[in-house]
Amino acid sequence: EVRVDVPLGDLVVGGSIDRLEVVDEGVRVVDLKTGKHPGAKDSGEDHPQLATYQVALLAQGTSVAGARLVFLGNEKVERREQSALEGDHLDQWRTRLEELSTTMRGSTFMATPSQGACQFCAFARACPAKDQGRRTLA
C-alpha cells in the first residue's frame, strides 16, 4: 500500500494506492477490489479513482504506465485496465478534478444519488435525496 497526499492547485489528492507495479514505462497503479461485480470490460478506462491516482502521481513527476482494477471476489480473478493518461485525456481528468473541488467547496452541494455510491456513503442518513434524510415537519 502506498500513501499519496499530492497538492493539485487548490485541492489535495489523498488516499492509499493498494499497489504500484514497476514496469518498463514507469509504474502501474493497481487497485484491488473484493466485490463480485467487476462491471463492463471497458469500465476501467473511465474509472475516476484510477484516473485520480494517475493524475496525482504524474503531478509528483512519477512516470505512470496506466492503471488496473483487479477483482478478487469471484473464483476467476478479473481485471479492468485504464490506459496511461496523457495529452487531452489527462487534461480532461485534471479539469474534472478541479471542477469537483470547486463544487465541493461551494455553499451548496447537489445530492446526486446512485445505487453504487449510496450503499457506502457515510451521509446517507442525512442525504436529502434519500427518504431518511428528507426534512420533515412535526
WOPE-V579695 format. One record per pair of residues at least 24 apart in sequence whose ideal C-beta (glycine too) atoms are under 6 Angstrom apart, sorted by sequence separation. I is the first residue (numbers start at 0). J is the second residue. D is the distance in whole Angstrom. If there is no record, write none. Layout:
i = (I/I)
j = (J/J)
d = (D/D)
This chain:
i = (28/43/53/49/37/46/16/32/43/25/26/27/35/42/43/44/25/27/28/29/30/31/32/33/34/35/43/54/12/25/33/54/24/37/22/50/12/5/7/3/5/5/10/9)
j = (52/68/84/81/70/81/52/68/79/62/63/64/72/79/80/81/63/65/66/67/68/69/70/71/72/73/81/92/51/64/72/93/64/77/64/92/55/55/58/55/58/59/100/100)
d = (5/5/5/5/4/6/5/6/3/3/6/5/4/5/5/6/5/6/4/5/5/5/5/6/5/6/5/5/6/5/5/6/4/5/5/5/4/4/6/5/5/6/4/6)
